[in-house]
Amino acid sequence: MNFDPTDLSHIKKHELTVKKIEQDLSHLKTGFPKVEIVKPATLDDGIIQLQADKKAELKEVYQHSGLKVLKFVPASGAASRMFKLLHQFQKEFLTSELSFEDFLNQDQFKSLKVFFESIENIAFYEDLKSALNQKGIDVKELSEGEKALKLTDVMLAEEEFDMPNLPKGLIPFHSYPNEKLTAFEEHFYEALSYAVKNKKVQLHFTISSGHLDEFEEKLKRFQPIIEEKTGVNYKVDFSFQHPSTDTVCVDASENLFRDKDGQIVFRPAGHGALIENLNQLEADLVFIKNIDNVSHQNSAIETNQSSLDYKSILAGLLIQLQEKSFSFLKKLEKDPDNQELLEEAVSFLRKELNVHLNIKDKQDVSHYLNRPIRVCGMVVNTGEPGGGPFWIKNEDGSVSLQIVEKNQIDLSDSDQKEKMEASTHFNPVDIVCSMKNYKGEAFNLKAFVDTERGFVANKFVGGEPIRGLELPGLWNGGMALWNTVFVEVPVESFNPVKAVMDLLKPGHQPQADV
């Protein structure tokens, strides 16, 4: 494909290359290979279920470790999808000629019925009511339908709270007697349960560059308060998806998509791009958790604390596995021809690190031992959309344990569809990662990405349909060549907020007597 000087300048400014653009276009044309599922990972076949005595042991291993730890929170997502159904309600209710009750009894709006009935329990309800009061509107004097519409208008309007255009991390999630806390702030409190080392916590948030000022302003006000309250010092960093990870897209006619000025449009390529951000961090061990998956501190869920304990438990397991890996690597470096040692290392790889390969010699053993390790929490599948744990077949015929997204599977193949539907567990993005090798050197995480695990996504830009690329996701293709261990964790540890109605679920509401 030919690019004019303006294109070449634009590509260079984005820190991309013509070769990279051509690779993107090739993938947009041909797509990516589908994942071949061998079977779902299940309890005792890819997913570990820990007993009480083992959990206590692992928690102690982590608590007594001297490792430098960091909590990594992908937080760049906008809140637009949280309010999608409210947008639809706002658009359709007045023209529907249905009563408020009949409108909400339609299948697609039934979740809003509960939302509007309990909206007083939403953390930002009083702010919405106050905004209406300033306009001379008292919600007590409105019909239920009018009240719902007025509150929705204030939530969504650009000149009001404009919540769909806020970062999800800056939406007030939880109410307390004297304050409201955003998801961003709640991650500071949650980190106290497992990420404190020497009275210090290190947090890293990946955000959109356009929202940096808002996050920094929130941090400026909040950090002194929590540090005084807890006696813990917080080191907080932000980073953005690097422009060099952006990709091109094509229009409905398969032409390179350009803006109204004729410039090539580059778009972020999904959370898989964050492997670059993760690769820049200085830590021995990193906890990964999404911005919206954080519970109320006085949660109505009784097992909230045990869910937090699992972070330490997962970290303890990672430390034990890492120590065994390091021990084998150091012994093999000194005695590479020790057949008994090689066989022990191969058994460890297969039984504890799920590396099912025909490993032939010392070089192969050391190669597969000397990889970053990730220990991932898995919850029982309750029908949430997203990735799950599977055994998959790789191009070389080997089998490995992976997190697989639904769009990576060929659902037209009845065998593959059946195996996907037999999955028992779900990935809640509760991951602990090792970052250094047995010599104490940081891994180059980009060397452990399977670049063929991306996918083509249908999107809209300015109302026009386009096809864009999603890089291999951070916890599937982005970590495909890591050594992987799955552990069952309590389902209560998974409290995502995909829609605003989710803020009424038990994990986001205080106990009645607290």
N, C-alpha and C positions, 0 to 999 in steps of 0.2 A: 504494500500500500504506500502511496506517495503522500508525504507531508510537506506543506509549504513552510517557509521560514517562520511564519507566525506560530504554526503548530509546533515546530521544533523548539522554539523559544518557550512556549507554554509547557511543553513536556519537560524540558530541562528545569524550568522554574519549579515544577512539581517534584523534582528529584526522581523522575522516571526516565526510561529509555525507550527508544523506538522498538527495540527487541521485546521489551516487557509489554508494550501496547499490542504488538503483533501476537504475542502469546495469549493475551486477554481475548483478542478478537477470535483467535482459533478456538479457545475454550467456549466462547459464546456461540460459535458455529456448531461445534461438535459435542459440547457438553463434557461432563466428567464421567468416568466409569462408576457404575453403581457398586455399592458394597455388597459382598456375598456373605450373607449370614449363614453360619454353620448351625448355630442354636442360640437361644437366649441364655444369658448368664442367670443362674438361679442359686438359691441357697445351697451351699456345699458343692456347687459346680460353677465357680467363678465369683460367688458372693459369700463372704465370711460372715458368720453370725457369732459374735463374741459372747462368752459367758462372763458372769459377774466377777469371778476371781481374775480372769484375764484382763478385763476392763480396768480393774483397780491397779493391776501391775503396769499396764501401759500408761495409765494416767500418771503414775509415779515416775516412770521412765522419762516422760516429757517434762514434768515439773522439776526434775533434778538435772535436766540437761543444761549445758551452758551455751546452747546455740543462739545465734542472732536470728530473731523471728520478725516477720512483717506480715501485716494483713493487707491484701490486695483486693480492691473493690471496683469492679467495672461499673461506672456510674455515668456514662455519657448519654444514656438513653433519655429521650424526651418523654414527657408524660402523655403524649397525644393519644396513645392507644388506651390509656386508662379511662379516657372520657369519650371514647368512640360511641358507645351506646347512648350516652347523654346527648351527644350531637344529633344522633338519629331521632331521639325523643323530641328534642327541641324543633327539629325540622318537620316532623310528621304529625305531632299531636294535634295542633290547631287546625290542620287541614283534613284531619281524619274523620271529623263529624262523629267521633265516638266519645262516650263518656270517659272520664279519667280512669275509672275502674275497668271498663271494657277494654280500653287501649292497653292497659298494663296486663290484662289477662291474655293478650296475644303471646304466643310462645317466645318470640324473640325479645319481649320486654318484661317477662315475668320476674327476672332478677331485679328489675328496677322497682317492682312493687315492694319488696322487702327493704330496698335501699331508701325509698321515700318514707316508708313507715318508721324507719329507725334512723333517719338522717341526723337527728339530734345527737347521736353517738359518734358522729364523724368529728375528727379533731378540729376541723376548720369551720364547723357549723356556726359557732357564735360570731366568727368573722363575717360570714355571709349574711347572717341576720343583721349584724351591725351596719353593714354596707347598705342593706335595704332600708333600715331605720333612718339612715342619713338622707335617703331619698323620700322620706315620709311614708314608707310602706311598712306596716305592721303585719308580720306573717300570721298572727293570730286572727286577723280579720279576713284572711283570704280563704277561698275554698281549697281543698286538697290539690286540685289540678293547678290552680293559680299559684299556690305556694311552690309546688314542684317546678313550674316554669320559671318563676321569678328567681328561685335559688339556682336553677340551672343557668339562667342568663348571667347571673353575677359570677358564677364559677368560670364560664366559658368566654365571656366578652373580653376582647383585647383591651378595652379601656377600663376593665374591672380587674379581676384576679388573673385572667388569661392563663388558667392552669394548664391547658393542653400544651402550651408553649414553654412551660417551665421544665427544667430537668426534673426527672422523677425524684431524685435525691433531695430536692428542695421543697417538695410537697409535705405539709404537716401530716404525719402519719398517726401520731398517738397523743392522747390527752392525759395530763397529770394534774393534780390539784393546783399547782402554781405555774404550769408551763405547758406548752405544746412543743413536741419534738418532731423534726423532720427525719426522714430515713437516714440522711447524712449524719445527723447528730446521734441517732440511735446506734450507729456502728461504733461510735466512740465508747458508749457504755457496754455494748456487747463484747468489745475487745478486752475489757477488764477481766472477763471470765477465763481467758486463755492466752492472751497475747502480751501480758505484762512480764517484762524481764528487767530486774533491777529498778523497779518503779518507773519504767519507761515503756511506752507503746509506740510502735512505728506503724503508721497508716499511709497507704498510697491509693489515691483515687484516680481512675482514668475518666476524664470528662471532656466535653466539647469545649474547644478553645473560646468560643463565644460566650460561655457561661463562667469563665474563670473569675471575673470580678464578683459575681454573685456568690460563688462558693467562698472566695477569700473574705468577703464581707461577713458572711455567716460565721466563718471560722474565727475571724477577729473578735466577734462578740461572744462566741460560745466557748472557745478554748480556755480563756482565763477562768470561766465559771466552773467547768468540769475539772480543771486541774486543781483549783482550790478545794472543791468538794471531795475529790478522790485522793489527792496527794500524789497523783501520777502525772508525769510529764509526757506530753504527746509530741512526736515529730511527725508532721503531716506534709506529704508531697502530692502534687498533681502532675499528671501528664496527659497528652493528647495522642490520638491515633496519628501516626506519622504520615505526611502527605505521600511518601513513597509507597505506602501500602494501598493507596487508592487505586481504583480500576476504572476502565472506560465502560460504556454501555452502548447498546444499539437500539434503534427505533423499530417500529413495526415492519419496516422494509429492509431490515438487517443492515442499515447504514449506520456508521459511527454517529452517535448522538451528539449534537452540538446545541449551544444556546442560541438565543436570538441574534447575538453578535457574530455567530459563526465559530465560536471557540469550542474546542473539545470539552465535554462535560466529564469531570472526574468525580467519583462518588466513593464514600467510605465503603470498605469491603467487608463489613461485619466485624464481630468481636474476634475473629481469627487474627485480625491485624494486631491485636493486643499482645501477641507473643513477642513483638518488638519491644513493647513497654515492659513486659515481664523480664525480658532479657537484660534490661538495663539496671535492674534492682540489685542492691548489695545486701544479701541476706543468706543465711544457711538454709532457712526453712520459710516457706510462704504459705499462708492460708488464703484461699480464694473463696469469695462469697459475693453474690450479686447484690446490688444496692437495694432492691425491693424486698429481699428475703431477710427481714429482721423483725423480731417480735417485740410486743409491748413488754416492758420490764416486769410489770405485775400481771403478766398474761393470764387470761382465763384458762389457759392450758396448764394443767398441774405439772406436767413433765418438762416445762420450759428449761429448768436448770439442768436436768439430766441431758437434754438436747445439747446444751452448751458444753457440758462435760465431754461430749463425744468429740469435740474439737481437739481436746487434749489427748483423748484416747487414740484418735486417728494419727495425731502427731507422734505419739509414743510408738505406735506400730511402724510408722515410717522410719523412725530412728532405729528401731531394732533391725528392720530389713536393711537399712543403709549400713549399719555396723557389720552385719553378716557379709554384705556385698564387698565392703571395703576390706574385710579380713581375707576373703578369698582372693581379691585382686592383689593384695600385698604379698600373700603367700605364693601365688602363681608367678609374680614378678621375680621372686627369689628362686622358685623351684618349678619352672615351666613344664618339666617333663614328668612330674609326679602324677602317674595315672590314677591313683586312688584319690588324690586331691581334685583332679579334673572331674572324676565321676561324682564326687560329693558336690562340686560346684554346679554340674549339670542338673543334679537332682534338686538342688536349691532353686535354680532358675525355673524348673518345671513346676515344682510343688508350691513354691512360695511367691514367685514373681510371674507365674503364668506365661512363661516363655516356652512355647511348644515348638521346638525346632529340631532339625537333625543336626545337632552341633557335633562337628567332626574333630576339631583340634583346639589347642589352647588359645589360638588367636580368636576363634569364634566365641569361646567361653568368655574371655576377657572383654571382647567387644560388647556382648550382651549384658555383662555385669556392669560395665562402665557407662551406664546411661542414667539420666535423671529418673527418679521414682515419684509416682503420684499415688497417693492413697485417697480414694474417692468414696464419700458417703453415698449410699443408695437407699431410697425409701420405697416402700411398697407402692406399686402403681395404683393410684386412685382415679385414673382417667385424665390426668393433666397432660396437655400437649407438650412435646419436647423429646429430648434424647433419652435413650435407655441403654442398659448394659448388654452387650452381645459378644459371643465368640464369632470372629469373622475370619474368612480365608483371605490371605494376602496373595499378591501376584506370584511370589516364589513358592506358593503351595503351603506355607506355614500357616498356623492358626494363632491368633492373638486376641486378647481381651480388649474391647474398645467401647467407647460411648458412641452410639450411632443415632443420627437424627432421622426422622421419618422420610425426609426428602432425599436421603442418600440410598434408600432402598427401592428396588424395582417392584412396585406393588402390582404390576401387571403379571408378575410371576406368582402363581398361586402358592407355590412352596415357600417363597420368600415372605409373602404376605402372611401365611399361616404361622411361620416362625416369629415374625414380628408381633403378631397378635397373641402369641403364647408368652410374651415377655411378662415377668411378674414384678419388675422393679423399674424405678424411674430415677433419672439423674437430677438431683436438686441443686447442683453446683455447690458442693460442700467438699472442697478439695484441699489437701495438704501436699505441698511440692518440695522436693529436695532440689537445691540449686548448685551444689558443688560436688566435684568428683573426689576420689579417694586421696588425691594429692592436695586437696584444699583449693583447687582452681575452679572458677565459675564455669559451668557448662555453657557452650554456645547453643542456646535453646533452638535457634533457627535450623540447626543441623538435625533436629529430631522431628521435623514437620513432614507429613506426607502431603506433598503439593497436589496430588491427584484426588484429594478428599474435599475439594470445593464443590460448589453447585451454582447453577444458573437460577436467578430469582426474577420473577415478574414484579415490576415496580411501576409507580407513576411519578412523573416529574411534570409539574404544572398542568396536571390533568391528562398528560400524554403517556400512553403505555410504552414502557421501555423494558429491555432485558438487561440485567446487570449481573455481576459476579459477586459471590460471597466467598471469601477466602476460607480455607479449611478452618472450621471453628476452633476456638481456643482449646476446648476440652475434648474435641474429637480429632480431626485431622491435624490440628496444631500441636497435639501431644501424642500423635499416633505411634511414634517410635520411642516413647517412654516405657519404662517398666511399670505395669499397672496392677493395682490391687483394689478390689471393691469390698466395702464393708457395709452391712445393713445398719442404718441409723434410724432413730425414731421418726415416724412420719410427722410428728409434731415439730421437727426441726425445719420443716419446709413450709414457709408461710409467705409465698410470693404475693405481690400486689400487681396483678395483670390488668384488673379493672377496678375502678374506684369502689365498687361494691365489696371487694375483698377486704376493705378496711373494717368491715363489720364482722369479719370472721373472728373466732375465739382468740387466735394468736395475736390479734391487733386490738383486743379489748381487755380492760382490766377485770380482775375478779371482782365480783359484786361486793365482797367484804373488805377489799383493799382500799 
